[in-house]
Amino acid sequence: MNVAVVTGASRGIGRAIAQRFVNAGVAVVLAQRGEAEPLGGRTVCVRADVAEDGAAAAIFAAAEDAFGPVDVLVNNVADQTVKALLALTLDDWDAMLRTNVAGAAACIAEFARRRIAAGGGGAVVNVGSIEGVQPAQGHVHYAASKAALAQLTRGAALELGRHGIRVNLVAPGLVWSPTLERDWPDGVERWLARAPLGRLARPEDVADACFFLASDAASFVTGAELRVDGGVLAQSAF
């Protein structure tokens, strides 16, 4: 790995992913809708909204200008709002799916076109969620988008494998953030009661999984989903 693009890299999971690659000596382009501070090592920040036409091309053009050809893409950016099914409008659905699915697809396509032109190879890691398998209350639109992202992962792996491009997905469970326990104490309590490993995920746990799937250690892994959920989905329902 030489150059990676990480979307949604301004904070939280995305920031941890970018830092993991930087720590390994990879040049990283941090792409996000708002402002972000560059990390140490070789990093640049690009402001872009993947839901907008032309954003993917602009991100990769900036990356190549800064560091040369990109060989890793981590699609981390996502919208996650809470709204009941009966209250959702078509605009709500459009916004969620445009960012979480169509935006990711546009980045994969732009990455793949450039990799194919360079002779192939490279890795894509999509950051999904266990909600793509097990939705939560008020998250039906988010859960549907993450299920779609998992299918996008498999479909892209199927089409791009002949070019040596691998496409995989990391599905985190509940990930710690500075305000999570304050804002959702009952949810955290329920999670801890069900998680066999007895804790929340750390952003670094997700970052390590992304790094593994992007690395040569996963050179024969494509179309796969790696759950980083502390064993929550292994629980019996009875």
C-alpha positions, 0 to 999 in steps of 0.5 A: 500500500502506498496511497489511500483515500479515506472518506468521512475522515474528519472525526471518529471512525474515519479519523482512526482509519486514516491514522492507522494507515498513516502509522503504517507509512501510507500517504493518506487523503482525508476526504470529508464534507467539513474542515479537518486537520491533517494528521502527521506523516504524508496527509492532505485534506480535501473538502468534498461531498460524495453525494454531489456529482463530480465529487469522486473525480475531484477527490482522486484528482487531488490525491494523484496530484499530491501523492500519485496513484491511489491503491486503497479506497476506504468508503467510510462517510455515512449519514446516520439519522434517527426517524421512524418509518412512518415519518420518513419522506422521499427526501429522507430516503433520497438523502440517506441512499445518495450518500451511503450507497450512491456516493460510495458507488461513485467513489468505487467506480472512480477508483476502479477506472483509475486502477484499471488504467494503471494496470489493475490491482488495489483494494476497496474497504466499505464501512457498513454496519451490523444494522445491515443485518439487524436494524434498530428502532428509528434506523430503518432507512440507515439499516436499509442503506447499509444492507445495500452497501453490503450488496454493493460490496459483493457486486463490485467484488464480482465485477472488479475481481478480473482486474485484481481489485478486491472489495470488502466490507467491515461491519462495526457494532456500537462504537464508542464516541465522546458523547455516546454514553451521555446521549444514549445511556440506555442503549449503551447499557443494553449493548454491554449486556449483550456483547460477549466481549463486554465492551463497546468497539473502539474506533481503532478496532474498526481501523485495524479491520479496515487495514487488514482487509486493505493489506496483502494479508488479505490478498485472497479475500474479496466480497467478504464482510468482517463483523467488528461487533464483539460477538453481538450477532453471535447471540442466540435470540432464545 
